[in-house]
């Protein structure tokens, strides 16, 4: 299951290892379409990549610090540093391909 990131836990939870954060919102249509894909890939990547969601309305500080202007935005972090970013709806294949490219996982 996808992790729940917040402004309070974000820095600590992304500080070590590989993380993928889905900046999302409850009112966002493409976010809702992508939710089951993200959950499926999160299960597949369990133990390899920490994957989770951060609601931009509940936790506005973190998205602001990364210049998030639209949702969904997916940011890939390695040891707390941004290494890549995807904006908009992503297919399962595209998501897995980008995880493999960013972190070398399959």
C-alpha positions, 0 to 999 in steps of 0.5 A, spaced: 500 500 500 502 507 498 505 511 504 501 517 506 506 523 506 505 529 509 509 536 510 511 533 517 514 527 515 516 528 508 523 530 509 524 524 514 521 519 510 525 521 503 531 522 506 534 515 505 533 510 499 529 511 493 522 514 494 517 516 489 512 521 491 505 522 487 503 529 489 495 529 488 489 532 490 482 529 491 478 533 486 483 531 481 480 527 475 487 524 472 489 523 479 483 518 481 484 515 474 492 513 476 490 511 483 489 504 482 495 504 477 500 507 483 497 502 488 499 496 484 506 499 482 507 500 489 505 493 491 510 491 486 516 495 488 515 494 496 521 493 499 525 496 493 522 503 493 518 507 498 512 509 494 506 514 497 502 520 496 502 527 498 495 531 498 497 538 496 491 541 499 492 537 506 500 539 506 501 545 501 508 547 504 512 541 500 509 542 494 510 549 494 517 548 495 518 543 489 514 548 485 508 543 483 503 547 479 499 541 477 497 534 479 498 529 478 506 530 479 510 524 481 517 526 483 523 521 484 527 522 490 534 518 491 537 520 498 532 526 499 534 529 492 530 530 486 532 525 481 526 526 476 519 528 475 513 526 471 507 530 470 500 528 468 497 521 468 502 515 467 500 508 464 503 502 468 508 501 463 511 508 463 511 508 471 515 502 471 520 504 466 521 511 469 522 507 476 527 502 472 531 508 469 531 512 475 533 507 481 535 501 477 529 497 479 524 492 476 
